[in-house]
Amino acid sequence: DGIRDRDVTGVQTCALPICLLTLASPRDGIIQNLVTERTKNSLQSWQELSTVAGYFGVVKEIGYTVGDVRPAFECRNLIAHELDVDFGSSRPTNRRQHSRNTLVDYANVLLGVTSNLVEAVDRRLGAE
């Protein structure tokens, strides 16, 4: 079993295995647990991205807001799951389609967020 913060609302929490507290270095065990938990999936939403940025204290350094990023993530997820890119095909489709320019704009937002996050974390880790 694990320990959960029952007072946290609106945020997904993960169980902290009690066995980590019995290790010679609980800090190292907790860090490894966190790394394992956060790297088993890719960052596919603003919530996941801001959670990771929060671990490093660099949320403001991302330089984008949820309003900037959410539509790009939603489009990315639609493309990945529905293959809804329309590059001028005349075939009828029941899938939601996005123009090439919209896709380029969203891709640039996601690349910008990624770049800002990596640079901010690098600065933070370099300062310690």
Buried (B, 14 or more C-beta within 10 A) or exposed (E): EEEEEEEEEEEEEEEBBEEBEEEEEEEEBBEEBBEEEBEEEEBEBBBBBBBBBEEBEBBEBBEBEEEBBBBBBEBBEBBEEEEBBBEEEEEEEEEEEBEEEBBEBBBEBBEBBEEBBEEBBEEEEEEE
